[in-house]
Amino acid sequence: MTYKVTAKAWTQGWELHIEGVGVTQSEGVEDAEAVVRDYLELDGLDADAPIDITFEFRGSNNLQVA
């Protein structure tokens, strides 16, 4: 299973919306994947599964990161 994540920019960093699971936050782009994996692990889910993150930057096109 691949977890789809939408990262939405806000004033304090990023909201990480994990489809079908929940929402968490990270301070920067560079730690978004690690934060998602920690969230999955704490929720008893497969933290080693593939993750697709789409970053939504305000005022620009989205950026897909695998």
C-alpha positions as CSV (number, residue, x, y, z in Angstrom):
1,M,0.0,0.0,0.0
2,T,1.2,3.5,-0.9
3,Y,0.3,6.3,1.5
4,K,-0.8,9.5,-0.3
5,V,0.1,12.7,1.5
6,T,-0.8,16.2,0.7
7,A,1.5,18.8,2.3
8,K,-0.1,22.2,2.7
9,A,2.0,25.2,3.4
10,W,1.0,27.4,6.4
11,T,2.8,30.0,8.5
12,Q,4.4,27.5,10.9
13,G,5.5,25.0,8.3
14,W,3.5,22.2,6.6
15,E,0.3,20.4,7.4
16,L,0.7,16.8,6.3
17,H,-2.7,15.2,5.3
18,I,-2.2,11.5,5.2
19,E,-5.1,10.1,3.1
20,G,-7.4,7.9,5.1
21,V,-5.2,8.1,8.2
22,G,-4.9,11.6,9.7
23,V,-3.1,14.9,9.8
24,T,0.3,15.9,11.3
25,Q,2.7,18.8,10.9
26,S,6.3,19.4,10.1
27,E,8.5,22.5,10.3
28,G,10.1,22.0,6.9
29,V,10.0,20.1,3.6
30,E,13.2,18.2,4.5
31,D,11.6,16.4,7.5
32,A,8.1,15.8,6.0
33,E,8.7,12.2,5.1
34,A,10.2,11.3,8.5
35,V,7.3,12.9,10.3
36,V,4.8,11.0,8.2
37,R,6.7,7.7,8.9
38,D,6.7,8.5,12.7
39,Y,3.0,9.2,12.6
40,L,2.3,5.9,10.8
41,E,4.4,3.9,13.2
42,L,2.7,5.5,16.2
43,D,-0.7,4.6,14.7
44,G,0.4,1.0,14.3
45,L,0.6,1.2,10.5
46,D,3.4,0.1,8.1
47,A,5.9,3.0,8.4
48,D,8.1,1.3,5.7
49,A,5.4,1.5,3.0
50,P,5.9,3.8,0.0
51,I,4.8,7.4,0.5
52,D,3.8,9.8,-2.2
53,I,3.9,13.5,-1.0
54,T,2.4,16.3,-3.0
55,F,3.5,19.7,-1.8
56,E,1.0,22.5,-2.2
57,F,2.9,25.8,-2.3
58,R,0.8,29.0,-2.0
59,G,0.5,30.8,-5.3
60,S,2.2,28.2,-7.4
61,N,1.8,24.8,-9.0
62,N,2.0,21.7,-6.9
63,L,5.2,19.7,-6.7
64,Q,5.0,15.9,-6.6
65,V,7.7,14.1,-4.6
66,A,8.0,10.4,-4.3
